[in-house]
Amino acid sequence: MFTIGDFARHGRVSVRMLRHYDAIGLLVPEYVDPATGYRHYGAAQLARLNRIVALKDLGFTLSEVATVLDDDVDVAELRGMLRLRRTELQQQIAADRARLTQVETRLRIIESEETMSTPDVVVKSLPAVRVAELTATADGYQSSSIGPVISPLFGELSARLQHAGVPIAGTAISEYEDTPEGAVLIHAGVVVNAEPSPQFDFAIRDLATVDRAATLVHRGAMDTVDVAWQALGRWIDDNGYRTAGSAREQTIEYTEDPAGWVTELQWPIAG
């Protein structure tokens, strides 16, 4: 048998925690010396301790833990619960990282407001082009909402084009369209030379000529593109224009390292 100190070391918990579990009847020592009151635990009790700690990590209260243990959850069930919790935690971490990136981007925008230099905006026409595309909806225009939606779209589109035997004939072009519900309809497309066909599991669409668009080159990963979009919007307003169509992003250069990406932001204008 183990003293409470030894049992705590083997179980990787604190003595204080074991005393609390004893007090509420969740893990009672196998033997208590009547003369000294010292608690002693058996090695077999490590199994119950492991389940208590695991269920606590799943988010159960101690009273709920007691109920689950009384129901005699087997190892397979507990393993499944832990795997589910692991997945939930991974998703939470990913969401927290995305929020942190969004906060950092917004902070960069705020910090640059006083010192923002005139962006190198070029006003030009955009030629008509034919694209193969897939679409999906994002909650909003922030990069943290756009990124998780658009990246899988391009991966899926590439696979479908390859399966259909349709070669890519140009760059990637993303177009962002407002929806009546206030969301954003994302068109993820690549330039192709192909006729529409009902056999395709993707759309073929012709993007019309844009007479005038304000364009700005963004360099680097797209999780920082919000700064460039705001700079372009400020330039349009400062120079007496108004937006007159859906915004686009056209890939100029794509590399394995996102730091090397070059993307042209395009916004149709009038005025």
Sequence and secondary structure as in RCSB ss.txt:
>XXXX:A:sequence
MFTIGDFARHGRVSVRMLRHYDAIGLLVPEYVDPATGYRHYGAAQLARLNRIVALKDLGFTLSEVATVLDDDVDV
AELRGMLRLRRTELQQQIAADRARLTQVETRLRIIESEETMSTPDVVVKSLPAVRVAELTATADGYQSSSIGPVI
SPLFGELSARLQHAGVPIAGTAISEYEDTPEGAVLIHAGVVVNAEPSPQFDFAIRDLATVDRAATLVHRGAMDTV
DVAWQALGRWIDDNGYRTAGSAREQTIEYTEDPAGWVTELQWPIAG
>XXXX:A:secstr
 EEHHHHHHHHTS HHHHHHHHHTTSS  SEE TTT  EEE TTHHHHHHHHHHHHHTT  HHHHHHHHHTT  H
HHHHHHHHHHHHHHHHHHHHHHHHHHHHHHHHHHHHHTTT      EEEEE  EEEEEEEEEES SSHHHHHHHH
HHHHHHHHHHHHHHT    S EEEEEEE TTS EEEEEEEE      TT SSEEEEE  EEEEEEEEEES GGGH
HHHHHHHHHHHHHTT EE S EEEEEEE  SSGGG EEEEEEEEE 
